[in-house]
């Protein structure tokens, strides 16, 4: 495990560098170690691949103590900064969530606006921004420059919730940046035009999910970089790629 304050400062500096950061999404010590061995400057932990690996559905179905125990195992095993997906916060208030993340050795966190413990509702725009602001304050008071990646699921909820989901995503990421997020994560961006619109809405990095095999709907790494995307993660897609490859290998041995 690395020094938390130093790692957080380095991770925050990476996000402010203007470079496009690729932070492969891990789910256990083995996968996080592969990320480090491959030379990446940081790793992410995804709730979805963690849930897959432990036999749960995604959406805060894992006991919070079990989840943060796993995070602590991962951060203790690698020497690069680690950011953890905390979904909507596991029902914790902002100060406790910040404390749990830092105690587990993570220096970044994804926080989304779909509240799984309350029937999957989406937080109001100001409600989510206020939660992010309170987490930012708690981390700052602890002297750790945790990189909060403010996620919005406006496009996931779509027209069932918003007349113009893209416009809502734009408004939400701007509010999250103002609240202290060091990056923003509007998931399910459908194409390059949508990516460009979100990138133009903020000055902090926009996170895009990519498949390590096929890229994103807006293209591969070069395309995303040209669009101004400055943070790329894999969600559950690296794990899925390994699963597909392993199934092919194993299938050849069935006899």
N, C-alpha and C positions, 0 to 999 in steps of 0.2 A: 504494500500500500504506500502511496506517495503522500507527501505533506499536503493536507487539504487546501489550505489557503494558497499555497504556491501553485498547486494544480488548477485551482479555480481561476486564478489570475491568468495563467497561461492559456487556459481554455477560452476565457473571455477575450484575451488578446487575439487568439486565432479567429474568433468570430468577428472581431473588428478589423481584421487585416485586409479585407477585400478579396481574399482568396476563396475559391470554392472548396469547402470542406466536405470530404466524403467520410462519413462516420458509420461504418458498417454496423448493422443491428445484430447484437448477440443475444444469447439466452442462457448461457452457462459459462463456467470457467473455461471449458475447452474452446468454445467459439470465440470468446473474448481474447483468449490467448492467441488464437489464429490471427485475429485482427492486429494485435500488437506485433506478432512475428512478421506480418506482411508489411509493417512499416507505417501504418496509419497513425495520425497524431492523436486520435481519440476513438472511443467506441461508444455505442449506445446500447442500452438494454431495452428490448421491446416487450411490452406486456403480452402481446399476441403470441410470439414465439415461445415466451416463457410458459404461458398457459398451455400451448400445444405440448411442450416438453413434459409437463407435469400432469397432463390428462384433464385439464379444465377448459371451459369455454372462456374466451376473452370477455372482458367487461367486469373487472374487479371481483371475479369469482374466487380468486386465491385469497386465503387468509393473509391479512396485511403483515403479520409477524413473519409468516413463511416467506412472503415476497421480499421483504427487506432483509431477511436472513440470507436469502440467495444473492441479493445485491451486494451485501457485505462480503460474501465469499468471492464474488467476482472482482470487486475493487481491491480486495486483499491480494489477489493473485496476479494482477497486472500492474505495470508501471506507467500507464497512460491514463489521461483523464477519462472518466466514464460519466455519461449522462443516462438517467433512468426515466423510463416512461411511468408516470404515476397515475395515468388515466385522468379521472376527474378529482383525484385526491383521496380516494378511499374513505370518504366521509370525515376526514380529519380537518380541523381548522388550520388556517394558514401557518400559524406559528409551529404547531405540532408537525405538520407536513414538512416544513423546512428543516426542523430538527431531525426528523426521521431520515430524510434524504442525506443530510450531512453526517449523521451518526453512522450511516451505512457506507460512507466513504465516497459518495457520488458528488460531482461538482456541477451537474446540470440536471434539469428535469423537464420533461414534456408535461404540460397540464392542459387538459382538454375541457371543452364546455358541455359535453354530453355527460349528464349525471346518472351513472349506472345504478346507483343505490336508490334513485328516485324515479324508477320506471323509464329511464333513458331520455328524460326531458333534456332540452338544451337550455343552458343558463341564459338569462337575459344578457345583452351586450355589456351593460354597465356592471351587472353582478359578476360576470367573469373577469372583467377588468379590475374590479375591486379586489377579487380574490388574488389575482396576480400581483397587484400592488401590495397587498398584505404579505404575501410570500417574499416579494422583493425586500420589503422593510425588515422582515425577520432575518433574512440572509445577510443583509447589510449590517444589521445590528450585531450579528455574530462575527462580522469581519471576514466573511467568505463571499467572494463575488460569483455566486452560483449563476450559471447561465440558464435562465428560464426560457424555455421554448414554448411560447404561448400558442396553443393549438385551437383552431376552430373547426367544428364539424358542420358549418353552415351548408356546405355542398352535399354532405351526407344526408342531412335532413331535407335539403332541397326545397322544391316548391310546395311541399306539404307544410312547411313552416314559414317560408319567406317568398314574397312575390318575385324577388330577384336575388337568388342565392349568391351570385358572384358579387353583386353590390353589397350584400350583407357581409360577405367574407372580407371585402375591402374595408368596410367600416370597422369590422371587428379586429382585424390585424392592426389597423391604425390605433385603435383604442388600447390594444395589448402592448404595442410599442410605447405608447404614452404612459402606461402603467408600470413599465420597467422591464418588459421582456427583452432579452438580448437577441432573440430570434423569434420568428413566427412560423406557424405550420398550418396553412390552409389545406387540409387534406382533400383528395379527390379532384384536383385541378384537371380538367378534361383535355386541355390542349395548350399549345404554345401561346395562343392569344390570352388565355386566362392566366397563365404563368406571368406573362409580361405585365398584365394589369395589376396583379398582386405585387410583383416586384416594384412597380412604380409607386405603390401606395405607402411604402415604408422605407426607412434607411437602414434597418437591421436586416440580417440574412433571412431570406425566405427558404424554408425547408421543403424539399420535394421528395416524395418517395419514388424510388426506382427499383426495378428488378435487375439484379446483377447480370442476368442473361440478355435481357431485351431492352433495358432502359425504361423510360417513362413515356406517357402519352405525348410529352413534349420533346422526346428524343433522348439521346444518350448524353454522356458527360459533357462532350464538347458543345452540343446543342444547348444544354442547360446553362453552361458557363456563358455562352454567347447571349443567352436571355437574361443574364444577371443573377441567376440562382447561385447562392453562396453556401448552401448547406444541403447535402443529399444523404438520406438514410434509406434503409432497405425494408423496414417493417418486417413482416414475416416471410418476405420473398426469397431471401438468401436461404433460410431454413427450408422453404418449399423446394428450392432448386436442388439442395442437397438430398432432400427426400426423393425427388424424381430420379436423380442420378443413381441413388442407392437402390431404388426399386428396380431400375434397369440392370444394375450389376447383380443384385440378388436373384432376379428372375432368371438369369442365365445359369444359375446353379441349382435350380429346382429339380433338374433331372427329368 
